[in-house]
Structures are given as structure tokens and as C-alpha cells.
């Protein structure tokens, strides 16, 4: 699996990994050590919680390292009038007679609640590099639908 990320995404992930390894890991190990000192580990909730938090931190580090390892570094080479990274796109859903504005982002920035869609999503892939007025057919798990690009602007 490749993740399409910008060099800035990679740099941000490396900073987070370093922070988690140097600062958070030390804190979590201290919490486990302190909770262990409280006695009987079989009934020690603080110990179990501290171990769980330490595991979450280690899991996040592994996840970020895997993302970096499998990343394909991309740059946005779209023109001003084309859908591309960091652009806000007003999309008209023809069958639903509805407009939704999306921001086109990389995998790490995806946030469906705030209408930030990845260029890897079915909609993101199909509208990438399209222009205002283009009608695009999208294949999704729920079936095919058509959209028209209404406007494109920098975010």
C-alpha cells in the first residue's frame, strides 16, 4: 500500500516520531514504573492503564514509521485552474442536486467531517486535475454517480 504524501507530511511525521520516542516514551515508562511500585499488579488498575497508554504510544510510532516507509512523495504540479492539492473545490452532485465544497489533501490530512478528502479517495482520484465545468463519473462502493466541478480556488 502506497500513501501519497508531501515532503511536509513526512517532515511532520518524523517530528512526531521523535517527540514520541524522546518525550512521551519516557513519560509512559515512568508512569508504568510508578504504578508498578503500588503493589499487587493483578488488581492494580493504574498499572494496567499505564501499560495500555505506553502500548498506544508505541503503536502510533510504528504506524507513523510504516506510513513513511510506504509513502510515495508527491508534489502538486497542477495548474491554477485545475483541481489539486490544497485547493477548495465546489462539487455539484448531479443526481442529488446538491453542492459540497471539498478541500483536496494528502492521506495524513484526510478529515471527512470537515470535507477534507484525499486524492486517493474515489472522488479525489477522479476529479484530480479536472477543470471548472468538467463532468466526471465516479465509481464508488455505493455505485456510480456524476459530479460537475463548479469552482476551484486555493485554500
N, C-alpha and C positions, 0 to 999 in steps of 0.2 A: 504494500500500500504506500503510495506516494502522497505526501502532503505538500500542497503548493503554498510556499511561504516566502515572504520578502526577507531580505537580509536583516531588516529592522526586527521582524518577528524572531528570527534566530538569535539576534543580539539580546532581545528582551528575555527569551527563554534561558539563555546562558547566564544572564544576571540573576534570574530567579533560581536557577540550579545552584549557583554559587552561594546565594543568600541562604537557601535551604540547607546546604551542606555545612556552611560555616556557622550560621546563627541558629537556625531552627533545630538542626540536628543536635547541637549542644544543649539547647533548652529541653528538648524532648528526652534526651538521655539523663539529664539532671532530674527531671520530673519522675522518670522511672526509678532512678536510684533513690530519690526521696520517698516515693510511695513504697518501695520495697522495704525500707527501714521501718515502716509502720507495723510490721509483724506478719501474721499469718496471710500468706499470699492467696490461699484458696477462697478467702472471704474478703479480700481487700479490693474494693471497687476502685479506689484511686489508682492502684497498681494496674488493674485491667484497663482502665480508661487511659492512663499514661502510655501503656504499651500500644493501645489502639491508635492514639494520636501519633506516636512515633512511626507506626506502620503506614499511616496515611501520608506522612511526610516522605517516607522512603518510596511509597508508591507514586507520589507526584514527581519525585526526582526521576524515577525510572520512566514514567510516562513522557516527561519533557525530553529526556535523553533519546528515547525512541522516536519522538517526533522530529528531533533534529537529525537523527541518523537516516530517517526515511524521507527527509524533506527534499523537494525539488525547489531550488531557489528561483524565484521569478521576479521580473521587473515589469512594470506596466508600460508597454510600448504602444498603447492605444492613442489615437489622435483625439483632439479636443471634442469632436462631435461623436465619438464612439463610446459605447458602454465599456468601462474598465474599472480597475481597482481604485477605490477611494472616491468613486463617483456616485451621486444620487440619481436614481433612475425612476421616473414615474412610469409605471407599467399599467396598461389598461387591459383587464381581463375581459375579453370579448363576450364569452358565453355568460358571464356573471354581471356584465355592465357595471364594472367596479374598477376604480383606480387605487393602486397601492404604490407608495414610494419606498424603494429599497436602496440600501447602500451596499455596494459590491465590495466584499472584503476577502481576506485570506481565511484559511481554516481556523487559525487561532483567534480570529476576531468575530467569528460567527456568533450571532445572537438573534435568534428567530423572534423573540419577544419584542426586540427593538428594530425589527425589519433589516437586520444586517445579514445578508446571505452570502455564502461562499461562492466563489467562481467554480467550485466543484459540485454545487447543488444542481439538480436537473434544470431549474430555471436559470441559475447563474451561468451554467455552461452554454445554454442555448442563446442567451441574449448578449453574451460577451462579444465585443467588437461590432455589435449591431448599431444602427443609427436611428435617429428620430424618424418615426413613420413606418419603420420596418415592422412587419407582422411575422411572428415566429410561432411555430407549432412546437409544443413542449410535450415530451413523453415522460410521464411520471408513474409512480406505483398505482396512483388512483385513476389513471387513464390519460388520454391526450387532451390538451386544451390549447387555445390560441391566445396570444397576447400581442399588443401593439405598443411600441416604445413611444411614449408621449413627450418626454423631455429628459435631458441629461444635463447634469451640472456637477461641478466639483463639490465635494462635501467639506 
